[in-house]
Amino acid sequence: MRHRFRSGDREALGELYDEHAQVLYRYALRVTGDWAEAEDVVSTTFLEAWRGREKVRPGEESLRPWLLGIATNVMRRNARARRRRDVALARVPERGAVPDFVDDLVAHLADTEQLRVARIALGKLRRRDREVFTLVVWAGLDYAAAAEVLGVPVGTVRSRLSRARGRLRELATAETRRGREGSQDRKDSQGREGRQATASQGQAAARGTASAPPSPRGAPPAPGGPSPQGPRTPRAATRWPTVVSGSAPATPAPTPSPDSPPPGRFSVAPSLTQENHG
């Protein structure tokens, strides 16, 4: 396989992908915690492996440690790029937080909480201990293969793995306890807010009932008091507000001349200008 891959055999590349792609994907997923990023890591790993196939040394050993080493370097570069991006975004003025609905959907998966706790605990470890743990425990490499990937002695791998396991046990337990306490606090806060809202609505309804007692249907209005249905506006005054009935004009109406139009009408005789432009 090493000889075929080094010589540029495309079928060897396909066989290599079928044999090691799932291992690389699970390794990247556990390290990054992101399905999409894990897929990108696998694609980039095989792309860089194909471009650097001349670096493969002859032998009969499996190429899995070499591919895992490439994947580790890819994730290191991605982590550095994210840190640079976060530093650049921190300099930009904040325009308000946008809610992320993807987290709500992923929260329904059974293994999301476990993966989150593991990633938080791993993030608190030193990079050297974290890489040894992920290669040996998650990727399934032995001590010699992990030492080859990282370029360190086998004894260093053993000591780092022992230190990482002890530290992870403490961090995972503390993070799980913190998550449970935070969830319980949110539930208690929501319950208090709901009870307060219910009590406020009941008090508002009681005040409204006490201040406005219902009147019996069909009861006549009190003498001199307003109508139960409110003041009524005369129909004629509502439809034609310019008509005032029952009142005489303050000044006497002018006497109509033979040439003037009758009262209440507009003159329809066209003017000289209207005739010219008509």
Wavefront OBJ file of the C-alpha trace (Angstrom):
o trace
v 0.000 0.000 0.000
v 2.830 2.422 0.797
v 4.521 1.712 -2.512
v 1.283 2.040 -4.520
v 0.274 5.253 -2.767
v 3.741 6.765 -3.146
v 3.760 5.965 -6.881
v 0.462 7.855 -7.400
v -2.001 4.955 -7.671
v -5.490 6.489 -7.413
v -7.043 3.152 -6.520
v -4.697 2.979 -3.557
v -5.979 6.393 -2.465
v -9.557 5.090 -2.603
v -8.661 2.000 -0.601
v -6.862 4.167 1.933
v -9.927 6.366 2.280
v -12.291 3.428 2.754
v -10.048 1.960 5.431
v -9.216 5.023 7.532
v -11.855 7.718 6.829
v -14.198 6.681 9.640
v -11.359 6.586 12.185
v -10.220 10.055 11.146
v -13.785 11.380 11.254
v -14.461 10.085 14.786
v -11.122 11.442 15.960
v -11.778 14.900 14.494
v -15.365 14.970 15.767
v -14.352 14.252 19.332
v -11.612 16.865 19.245
v -13.583 19.669 17.548
v -17.143 18.832 18.632
v -18.434 19.973 15.236
v -19.728 17.576 12.566
v -19.060 19.948 9.683
v -15.552 20.779 10.821
v -14.779 17.085 11.297
v -15.764 16.410 7.685
v -13.543 19.258 6.515
v -10.641 17.866 8.538
v -11.007 14.455 6.885
v -11.130 15.976 3.392
v -8.137 18.223 4.049
v -6.170 15.314 5.535
v -6.517 13.126 2.460
v -5.860 16.082 0.177
v -2.609 16.922 1.945
v -1.672 13.242 2.109
v -2.092 12.916 -1.650
v -0.054 16.044 -2.295
v 2.733 14.850 0.014
v 2.657 11.184 -1.006
v 6.344 11.309 -1.889
v 7.123 11.701 1.828
v 5.771 8.219 2.591
v 8.582 5.947 3.674
v 8.690 2.350 2.402
v 7.586 -0.404 4.718
v 4.715 -2.711 5.630
v 3.239 -0.715 8.514
v -0.229 0.848 8.308
v -0.535 4.437 7.142
v -3.040 5.262 9.889
v -0.489 6.932 12.232
v 0.752 9.079 9.347
v -2.806 10.151 8.457
v -3.641 10.891 12.101
v -0.544 13.050 12.307
v -1.695 15.050 9.275
v -5.177 15.427 10.828
v -3.622 16.659 14.073
v -1.669 19.324 12.210
v -4.791 20.377 10.317
v -6.717 20.856 13.560
v -3.817 22.832 15.029
v -3.930 25.230 12.096
v -7.699 25.532 12.376
v -7.421 26.335 16.079
v -4.838 29.053 15.413
v -7.051 30.497 12.680
v -10.025 30.584 15.065
v -7.979 32.381 17.702
v -6.860 34.993 15.183
v -10.431 35.403 14.018
v -11.698 35.835 17.585
v -9.048 38.490 18.248
v -10.059 40.336 15.077
v -13.783 40.134 15.921
v -13.125 41.412 19.439
v -11.891 44.656 17.931
v -15.136 45.183 16.002
v -17.861 47.106 17.895
v -20.594 44.813 19.097
v -23.914 45.240 17.290
v -26.047 43.008 19.455
v -26.204 39.298 20.025
v -28.000 37.096 17.508
v -29.646 33.996 19.010
v -28.284 30.719 17.758
v -31.099 28.225 17.169
v -28.743 25.424 16.114
v -27.724 24.798 19.719
v -31.367 24.262 20.652
v -31.710 21.571 17.987
v -28.470 19.809 18.842
v -29.403 19.813 22.536
v -32.006 17.109 21.795
v -29.290 14.612 20.825
v -28.425 12.157 23.555
v -24.653 12.470 23.310
v -24.418 16.248 23.016
v -24.090 16.854 26.744
v -21.401 14.224 27.134
v -19.460 15.590 24.185
v -19.750 19.137 25.554
v -18.461 18.148 28.972
v -15.595 16.202 27.430
v -14.599 19.092 25.155
v -14.698 21.604 28.007
v -12.562 19.348 30.153
v -10.146 18.711 27.280
v -9.899 22.425 26.597
v -8.551 22.980 30.099
v -5.700 20.527 29.564
v -2.340 21.406 28.123
v -2.103 20.839 24.387
v 0.493 18.090 24.729
v -1.579 16.084 27.189
v -4.736 16.630 25.155
v -3.182 15.355 21.925
v -1.821 12.237 23.634
v -5.240 11.477 25.145
v -7.149 11.907 21.889
v -4.698 9.817 19.895
v -4.479 6.917 22.336
v -7.981 6.840 23.844
v -10.180 8.167 21.045
v -8.232 7.213 17.928
v -7.126 3.853 19.336
v -3.384 4.134 18.707
v -0.878 2.286 20.841
v 1.912 4.068 22.663
v 4.462 3.489 19.903
v 2.192 4.790 17.140
v 1.219 7.852 19.194
v 4.897 8.509 19.887
v 5.562 8.340 16.132
v 2.759 10.793 15.386
v 3.895 13.333 17.970
v 7.606 12.740 17.564
v 8.258 12.042 21.256
v 9.541 9.011 23.182
v 7.154 6.267 24.283
v 7.798 7.046 27.952
v 6.681 10.620 27.396
v 3.431 9.351 25.890
v 2.797 7.161 28.955
v 3.416 9.950 31.438
v 1.307 12.469 29.532
v -1.560 10.004 29.190
v -1.546 9.189 32.899
v -1.553 12.869 33.799
v -4.320 13.639 31.287
v -6.605 10.860 32.560
v -6.365 11.972 36.169
v -6.947 15.603 35.330
v -9.849 14.835 32.975
v -11.621 12.801 35.623
v -11.618 15.778 37.986
v -12.610 18.326 35.347
v -15.437 16.221 33.885
v -16.961 15.594 37.319
v -16.847 19.297 38.200
v -18.302 20.359 34.841
v -21.165 17.842 35.059
v -22.053 19.063 38.557
v -21.926 22.689 37.391
v -24.226 21.943 34.443
v -26.811 20.244 36.660
v -26.808 23.116 39.133
v -27.202 25.658 36.322
v -30.129 23.715 34.835
v -31.868 23.529 38.214
v -31.368 27.268 38.788
v -32.921 28.060 35.393
v -35.935 25.875 36.166
v -36.432 27.545 39.567
v -36.161 31.018 37.999
v -38.694 30.171 35.291
v -41.094 28.780 37.909
v -40.869 31.955 39.998
v -41.454 34.157 36.954
v -44.497 32.111 35.961
v -46.029 32.324 39.422
v -45.437 36.076 39.582
v -47.068 36.585 36.176
v -50.101 34.520 37.207
v -50.485 36.472 40.452
v -50.225 39.813 38.609
v -52.930 38.789 36.140
v -55.236 37.716 38.984
v -54.751 41.012 40.811
v -55.426 43.021 37.646
v -58.609 41.056 36.987
v -59.787 41.586 40.585
v -59.186 45.346 40.385
v -61.068 45.606 37.079
v -64.064 43.691 38.469
v -64.237 45.852 41.610
v -64.063 49.182 39.760
v -66.622 48.419 37.038
v -69.604 46.429 38.419
v -71.856 45.070 35.654
v -75.228 46.689 35.205
v -78.326 44.514 34.764
v -79.409 44.110 31.163
v -82.421 46.217 30.276
v -82.188 48.537 33.302
v -83.180 52.130 32.445
v -80.507 54.783 32.766
v -80.510 57.040 35.792
v -82.257 60.415 35.387
v -79.832 62.915 34.014
v -77.114 60.294 33.686
v -75.406 59.003 30.585
v -76.881 56.271 28.508
v -75.443 52.793 29.084
v -74.487 52.740 25.454
v -72.727 56.130 25.587
v -73.724 59.436 23.975
v -75.433 59.059 20.630
v -74.682 61.374 17.747
v -77.545 62.471 15.459
v -77.430 60.594 12.156
v -77.793 63.728 10.024
v -75.022 65.569 11.836
v -72.751 62.536 11.529
v -73.249 62.026 7.811
v -73.387 65.721 6.820
v -71.419 67.779 9.329
v -71.802 70.960 7.277
v -75.614 71.026 7.626
v -76.924 72.817 10.692
v -80.635 72.406 11.213
v -82.828 74.473 13.445
v -80.653 77.589 13.397
v -80.862 80.742 11.287
v -77.819 82.410 9.751
v -76.345 85.319 11.719
v -76.500 87.650 8.680
v -79.423 88.051 6.279
v -79.146 86.045 3.096
v -78.400 88.149 0.020
v -81.179 88.686 -2.473
v -80.583 86.508 -5.502
v -80.181 88.289 -8.763
v -81.419 86.998 -12.118
v -77.850 86.141 -13.116
v -76.843 84.473 -9.819
v -77.339 80.698 -9.316
v -80.015 79.460 -6.960
v -79.014 78.962 -3.311
v -77.266 75.690 -2.472
v -76.044 75.089 -6.012
v -72.890 75.772 -7.958
v -72.831 77.768 -11.104
v -72.420 75.618 -14.221
v -71.956 78.524 -16.610
v -68.431 78.206 -18.043
v -66.122 81.165 -17.830
v -64.305 82.703 -20.758
v -61.106 80.908 -19.790
v -62.872 77.556 -19.538
v -64.384 78.045 -23.001
v -61.023 78.895 -24.532
v -59.257 75.927 -22.989
v -62.160 73.537 -23.146
l 1 2 3 4 5 6 7 8 9 10 11 12 13 14 15 16 17 18 19 20 21 22 23 24 25 26 27 28 29 30 31 32 33 34 35 36 37 38 39 40 41 42 43 44 45 46 47 48 49 50 51 52 53 54 55 56 57 58 59 60 61 62 63 64 65 66 67 68 69 70 71 72 73 74 75 76 77 78 79 80 81 82 83 84 85 86 87 88 89 90 91 92 93 94 95 96 97 98 99 100 101 102 103 104 105 106 107 108 109 110 111 112 113 114 115 116 117 118 119 120 121 122 123 124 125 126 127 128 129 130 131 132 133 134 135 136 137 138 139 140 141 142 143 144 145 146 147 148 149 150 151 152 153 154 155 156 157 158 159 160 161 162 163 164 165 166 167 168 169 170 171 172 173 174 175 176 177 178 179 180 181 182 183 184 185 186 187 188 189 190 191 192 193 194 195 196 197 198 199 200 201 202 203 204 205 206 207 208 209 210 211 212 213 214 215 216 217 218 219 220 221 222 223 224 225 226 227 228 229 230 231 232 233 234 235 236 237 238 239 240 241 242 243 244 245 246 247 248 249 250 251 252 253 254 255 256 257 258 259 260 261 262 263 264 265 266 267 268 269 270 271 272 273 274 275 276 277 278
